[in-house]
Amino acid sequence: MEKTEFKLAAPIQAHGEEVSVLNIRRPTVAEIRALKVLPYTLGETMLPVLDMEAACKYLAICAAIPASSVNQLELSDLNTLAWQVVGFFMPSNTEAPTT
């Protein structure tokens, strides 16, 4: 399965080691079904609205780190990674909103 490398702004502890780079992969259908929630909802304008709690659960799975390690992420890293997870669910031809 293809992974994307993400360099963290600040290292975290995961599996007893210091980690400064995460390798993120797409979740599998089985993992999505097991979580029973998407990492976003659709807002009034039909644009995705981040569900941070769900996105954090996906991050633990997709980066193969414990939930306690997700809690150590810098806020800017958390935000970027959470939106990366949401992006896994969007069609590849989706354009960014202009308004």
C-alpha positions as CSV (number, residue, x, y, z in Angstrom):
1,M,0.0,0.0,0.0
2,E,1.4,3.4,-1.0
3,K,2.5,5.7,1.9
4,T,3.1,9.4,2.0
5,E,5.9,10.7,4.1
6,F,5.1,13.7,6.5
7,K,7.9,15.5,8.4
8,L,6.7,16.6,11.8
9,A,7.3,20.1,13.1
10,A,8.3,18.6,16.4
11,P,9.1,14.9,17.1
12,I,6.7,12.7,19.1
13,Q,7.2,9.4,21.0
14,A,5.7,6.3,19.4
15,H,6.3,2.7,20.3
16,G,9.1,3.8,22.7
17,E,11.0,5.7,20.1
18,E,11.3,9.4,19.0
19,V,9.6,9.9,15.7
20,S,10.1,12.9,13.4
21,V,8.5,11.5,10.2
22,L,5.2,9.8,9.8
23,N,4.3,7.5,6.9
24,I,0.6,7.9,6.2
25,R,-1.4,5.5,4.1
26,R,-5.0,5.4,3.0
27,P,-7.4,3.5,5.3
28,T,-8.8,0.3,4.1
29,V,-12.6,-0.3,3.6
30,A,-12.5,-2.7,6.5
31,E,-10.9,-0.1,8.8
32,I,-13.5,2.5,7.7
33,R,-16.3,0.1,8.4
34,A,-14.8,-0.8,11.8
35,L,-14.6,2.9,12.8
36,K,-18.2,3.5,11.6
37,V,-17.6,7.2,11.1
38,L,-16.1,9.4,8.4
39,P,-13.5,12.0,9.3
40,Y,-15.8,14.8,8.1
41,T,-19.4,15.8,7.7
42,L,-20.8,18.0,4.9
43,G,-21.6,21.6,5.9
44,E,-24.5,23.7,4.7
45,T,-22.5,24.6,1.6
46,M,-21.8,20.9,0.9
47,L,-18.1,21.4,1.7
48,P,-16.4,19.0,4.1
49,V,-16.3,20.0,7.8
50,L,-13.5,18.2,9.7
51,D,-14.5,15.8,12.5
52,M,-11.3,16.0,14.5
53,E,-12.1,13.2,16.9
54,A,-12.8,10.8,14.0
55,A,-9.7,12.1,12.1
56,C,-7.5,11.4,15.1
57,K,-8.8,7.8,15.1
58,Y,-7.9,7.5,11.4
59,L,-4.5,9.1,12.0
60,A,-3.6,6.4,14.6
61,I,-4.5,3.7,12.1
62,C,-3.1,5.3,9.0
63,A,0.2,6.3,10.6
64,A,0.5,3.1,12.6
65,I,1.0,5.1,15.9
66,P,-0.9,4.8,19.2
67,A,-3.6,7.3,20.0
68,S,-1.4,8.6,22.8
69,S,1.1,9.6,20.1
70,V,-1.5,11.4,18.1
71,N,-2.1,13.5,21.2
72,Q,1.5,14.6,21.2
73,L,1.3,16.2,17.7
74,E,1.9,19.9,17.2
75,L,-1.4,21.6,16.4
76,S,-0.2,22.6,12.9
77,D,0.8,19.0,12.2
78,L,-2.5,17.7,13.6
79,N,-4.5,20.1,11.4
80,T,-2.5,19.3,8.2
81,L,-2.6,15.5,8.8
82,A,-6.3,15.6,9.7
83,W,-7.1,17.3,6.4
84,Q,-4.8,14.8,4.6
85,V,-7.0,12.0,6.0
86,V,-10.2,13.8,4.8
87,G,-8.5,14.1,1.3
88,F,-8.4,10.3,1.1
89,F,-12.2,10.3,0.9
90,M,-12.5,13.0,-1.8
91,P,-12.5,12.3,-5.5
92,S,-9.1,12.8,-7.1
93,N,-10.5,15.4,-9.5
94,T,-12.0,17.5,-6.8
95,E,-11.1,21.2,-7.1
96,A,-10.5,23.4,-4.2
97,P,-13.4,25.9,-3.5
98,T,-12.9,29.3,-5.0
99,T,-15.3,31.2,-2.7
